[in-house]
Amino acid sequence: MNYKQIISACEASAHLVSMVPVERVVEFGYSIGLNSDTSVLDFCCGYGEMLNLWNEAFGINVVGIDIHEPFIVEGKTRVRGDRINLIAGDIFAYSDSKRYDVVVCTELSAGLFEDFASGIAFIEKHLKQGG
Ligand SMILES: C[S@@+](CC[C@H](N)C(=O)[O-])C[C@H]1O[C@@H](n2cnc3c(N)ncnc32)[C@H](O)[C@@H]1O
């Protein structure tokens, strides 16, 4: 049994605020074809743990934003490599001219947006064509 891997998965789980199992995060990343050329923007990233997992598994280049600064401060201590940029801030005040291959937001149906359609419209502004 590889205890180090088990402990590392437990630590990752503890840093996924949404409590999605680590395996599902990796399976989802695989199913949408993430690879080292993929750029990802994660709105409401929490500790940025999903980005950490995707970076480890697929080598993606990512930006994560969360309004709760302590999450970002702790998340930064867990970042491995130089392809993950975690930013403390409000997603509604965020401006970025770059367009991403993938934009994610776990809060689409959590009341942050007026309705689901306006949440989708918001994230689409940051997507590349065909993203
Ligand atoms: C349920 S947690 C999910 C975190 C992360 N996506 C995950 O799966 O671990 C929701 C997150 O949304 C963040 N959040 C809520 N409103 C926000 C806003 N206006 N701008 C940025 N982040 C926000 C909270 O601080 C919290 O970390």
The ligand as an ORCA input file, in Angstrom:
! r2SCAN-3c Opt
* xyz 0 1
  C     -18.346     25.954     -2.145
  S     -16.853     26.885     -2.251
  C     -16.114     26.060     -3.648
  C     -14.640     26.298     -3.744
  C     -13.904     25.530     -4.846
  N     -14.503     25.737     -6.152
  C     -13.844     24.058     -4.526
  O     -14.518     23.280     -5.208
  O     -13.109     23.698     -3.608
  C     -17.406     28.453     -2.917
  C     -16.322     29.518     -3.036
  O     -16.843     30.649     -3.710
  C     -16.143     31.781     -3.207
  N     -16.882     32.994     -3.620
  C     -18.147     33.335     -3.297
  N     -18.480     34.514     -3.871
  C     -17.389     34.942     -4.588
  C     -17.113     36.077     -5.387
  N     -18.015     37.039     -5.608
  N     -15.885     36.170     -5.959
  C     -14.944     35.208     -5.764
  N     -15.160     34.102     -5.004
  C     -16.370     33.966     -4.412
  C     -16.097     31.505     -1.707
  O     -15.120     32.267     -1.045
  C     -15.814     29.996     -1.688
  O     -14.433     29.726     -1.608
*
